[in-house]
Amino acid sequence: MLLEIAGNYKTMVQILPELIDVSGYRNDYLSKKMELSPATFSAKKQRGNWSTDEVIKLMSIIENEDVEDYLMLQLMRDAKNEETISTTEFRKEVKKWK
């Protein structure tokens, strides 16, 4: 579970420039909201060297349905190669919990 959370965060940071573009917000607007100079914002967007606090602040600004859908699609693409179990196997496991 913790590795999944870390992996999801890593994916989100990697695709942050795409999420910014999908959000529809202009870089100058976002840099102002983030209290960064446009040059610093642009450099962070290109290099991906955001602090955790900056990622949280940025995501709170750009959060909308399009961004969430795009992020979910990317997370699903990343998870497609992970090991899965069938519904039957899942039901057997759940019965063991009782």
PEJOLIN-V505271 format. One record per backbone hydrogen bond with DSSP energy under -0.5 kcal/mol. NH is the residue of the N-H (numbers start at 1). CO is the residue of the C=O. E is the energy in kcal/mol with one decimal. If there is no record, write none. Layout:
nh	co	e
NH	CO	E
NH	CO	E
//
This chain:
nh	co	e
5	1	-2.1
6	2	-2.5
7	3	-2.6
8	4	-2.6
9	5	-2.3
10	6	-2.5
11	7	-2.5
12	8	-2.4
13	9	-2.6
14	10	-2.2
15	11	-2.1
16	13	-0.9
18	15	-0.5
19	15	-2.4
20	16	-2.6
21	17	-1.9
22	18	-2.7
23	19	-1.9
24	20	-0.8
24	21	-0.8
25	20	-0.6
30	26	-2.3
31	27	-2.8
32	28	-1.6
33	29	-2.3
34	30	-2.3
35	32	-1.0
36	31	-3.0
41	37	-2.7
42	38	-2.5
43	39	-2.3
44	40	-2.5
45	41	-2.5
46	42	-2.2
47	43	-2.9
48	44	-2.6
50	48	-0.8
55	51	-2.3
56	52	-2.3
57	53	-2.5
58	54	-3.0
59	55	-2.8
60	56	-2.0
61	57	-1.3
62	58	-2.6
63	59	-1.2
68	64	-2.5
69	65	-2.7
70	66	-2.3
71	67	-2.7
72	68	-2.6
73	69	-2.3
74	70	-2.1
75	71	-2.5
76	72	-2.4
77	73	-2.2
78	74	-2.2
79	75	-1.8
80	76	-1.0
80	77	-0.5
81	78	-0.6
82	79	-1.9
90	86	-2.3
91	87	-2.6
92	88	-2.0
93	89	-2.1
94	90	-2.4
95	91	-2.1
96	92	-1.2
97	93	-0.8
97	94	-1.0
98	94	-0.7
98	95	-0.8
//
